Amino acid sequence: MNTALLQQMGLGGLDAGYLVIGMIVLAVLVIILLILLILQMQKVNRLKTRLSRFTAGKDGSSLEEDIAKLFEDNQFLKDESEKNRKDIKTLYKKMESAYQKLGIVKYDAFNQMGGKLSFCLALLDENNNGFVMNSVHSTDGCYCYTKTIKNGECKLDLGKEEEKALEKALGNTGENPVVKEVTDRVKEDRKSK
């Protein structure tokens, strides 16, 4: 099949079978490209739909402002959270030296007056440092004595009531549930850093 057209194109010596195979291959490639084009158009349409839902009622510049405001708000919250964390650590550190544990024992010092007007008061901080105050009430007056406590112990001899007050204070953790929760969180935070 030698036609004048093939002769003019310089393909006159080409077998017609090769030409048909080439045309079929080109037709298959065109069909594949059309299918790929349709798939890409569907993807673009889905993206347009998602974008229109995302930007519904907004123009591009207001959406950009909203995103910038959200970023600023997020940064503000992070900064405030860090400030609060530091404040809590400072408060916790100060709280260590505050008197948190209390033990009190009322007694009748001379077995003569009744009413148990004498008392021993033990006040301790978190590290069991503090004092025991003994207030002795008699017919002559009221006398107060204090003894220093370090790490839960006193270098001076303690009376029976003073020992009981100290034991109560050492057994009293002084933990309010809210304070305990904050304290536990701070301790966990210290461990994590």
Secondary structure, DSSP 8 states (H G I E B T S, - for coil): ---HHHHHHT-TTS-HHHHHHHHHHHHHHHHHHHHHHHHHHHHHHHHHHHHHHHTTT--HHHHHHHHHHHHHHHHHHHHHHHHHHHHHHHHHHHHHTS--EEEEEEE-SSSSS-S--EEEEEEE-TTS-EEEEEEEE-SS-EEEEEEEEBTTB-SS---HHHHHHHHHHHH-----HHHHHHHHHHHHHHHH-
